[in-house]
Amino acid sequence: MNQAHDTSQQEAIWAALKTVMDPEVGIDIVEMGMVYTVTVTDNRAVIEITMTSPSCPLHVSITNEARQAVTRALPSLAEVDVQVVWEPAWTPERMSDTARKMLGGMG
């Protein structure tokens, strides 16, 4: 697969992930800084995300939502693997300026 195709798939994945909300704050997981990496290799996407807290009870639903959003956006992918990682730990500094403003300057 050529690099241009990988790049366009990655861009589509990032766009799909922007539709997945952190239900606790109502901001998408990309703006919240919860998506760490998006890798596309051999028609397989591996996405590493984290939660704002290891005790977050929503990690299963957010993970499933992320997988479904990417699968809807790119049905040609053979596999979409969404992995929850805890290192490095999420901090408010990972949030975009937009998310900070929406939360009243947090971080």
C-alpha positions as CSV (number, residue, x, y, z in Angstrom):
1,M,0.0,0.0,0.0
2,N,1.4,3.4,-0.9
3,Q,2.1,6.1,1.6
4,A,-0.5,8.5,0.1
5,H,-3.2,5.9,0.6
6,D,-2.1,5.3,4.2
7,T,-2.1,9.1,4.9
8,S,-5.7,9.5,3.5
9,Q,-6.9,6.6,5.5
10,Q,-5.3,8.0,8.7
11,E,-6.9,11.4,8.0
12,A,-10.3,9.6,7.6
13,I,-9.7,7.7,10.8
14,W,-8.9,10.9,12.8
15,A,-12.1,12.5,11.3
16,A,-14.1,9.5,12.4
17,L,-12.7,9.6,15.9
18,K,-13.8,13.2,16.2
19,T,-17.4,11.9,16.2
20,V,-16.8,9.8,19.3
21,M,-17.6,11.8,22.5
22,D,-16.4,11.5,26.0
23,P,-19.9,11.3,27.5
24,E,-18.7,12.7,30.8
25,V,-17.7,16.0,29.3
26,G,-19.4,16.1,25.9
27,I,-16.2,16.7,24.0
28,D,-14.8,14.4,21.3
29,I,-11.9,12.1,22.2
30,V,-9.6,13.8,19.7
31,E,-10.1,17.2,21.2
32,M,-9.7,15.7,24.7
33,G,-6.3,14.3,23.7
34,M,-7.4,10.7,24.4
35,V,-6.2,9.4,21.0
36,Y,-2.5,8.7,21.1
37,T,-1.7,7.0,17.8
38,V,-3.3,5.9,14.5
39,T,-1.4,3.4,12.4
40,V,-2.6,1.9,9.2
41,T,-0.6,-1.1,7.8
42,D,-1.7,-3.7,5.3
43,N,-5.3,-2.5,5.4
44,R,-5.4,-2.9,9.2
45,A,-5.8,0.1,11.6
46,V,-4.4,0.1,15.1
47,I,-5.6,3.0,17.2
48,E,-4.2,3.6,20.7
49,I,-6.5,5.6,23.0
50,T,-6.5,6.3,26.7
51,M,-9.1,7.4,29.2
52,T,-9.0,10.5,31.4
53,S,-8.8,8.2,34.4
54,P,-7.9,4.5,34.9
55,S,-11.2,4.2,36.9
56,C,-13.3,5.5,34.0
57,P,-16.2,3.1,33.7
58,L,-16.9,4.1,30.1
59,H,-13.7,2.7,28.5
60,V,-15.5,-0.3,27.0
61,S,-18.3,1.9,25.4
62,I,-15.8,4.5,24.2
63,T,-13.6,1.8,22.7
64,N,-16.5,0.2,20.9
65,E,-17.8,3.5,19.7
66,A,-14.4,4.4,18.3
67,R,-14.1,1.0,16.5
68,Q,-17.6,1.4,15.0
69,A,-17.0,5.0,13.9
70,V,-13.8,4.0,12.1
71,T,-15.4,0.9,10.5
72,R,-18.3,3.1,9.2
73,A,-15.9,5.7,7.8
74,L,-13.6,3.1,6.2
75,P,-15.5,-0.1,5.6
76,S,-12.7,-1.3,3.3
77,L,-10.4,-1.9,6.3
78,A,-9.9,-5.5,7.1
79,E,-9.5,-4.9,10.8
80,V,-9.9,-2.0,13.2
81,D,-8.1,-2.7,16.5
82,V,-8.7,-0.1,19.2
83,Q,-6.4,-0.5,22.2
84,V,-6.7,1.2,25.5
85,V,-3.3,2.2,26.9
86,W,-2.4,3.8,30.2
87,E,1.2,5.0,29.5
88,P,1.7,7.8,29.2
89,A,-1.1,8.8,31.6
90,W,-3.6,11.3,30.2
91,T,-3.3,14.8,31.6
92,P,-5.4,17.9,30.9
93,E,-2.4,19.4,29.0
94,R,-3.2,16.9,26.2
95,M,-6.5,18.7,25.5
96,S,-6.7,21.0,22.5
97,D,-7.2,24.7,23.1
98,T,-10.8,24.3,22.0
99,A,-11.5,21.6,24.6
100,R,-9.9,23.8,27.3
101,K,-12.1,26.7,26.4
102,M,-15.2,24.5,26.4
103,L,-14.3,23.3,29.9
104,G,-13.6,26.8,31.2
105,G,-9.8,26.9,31.0
106,M,-9.1,23.5,32.6
107,G,-5.5,22.4,32.1
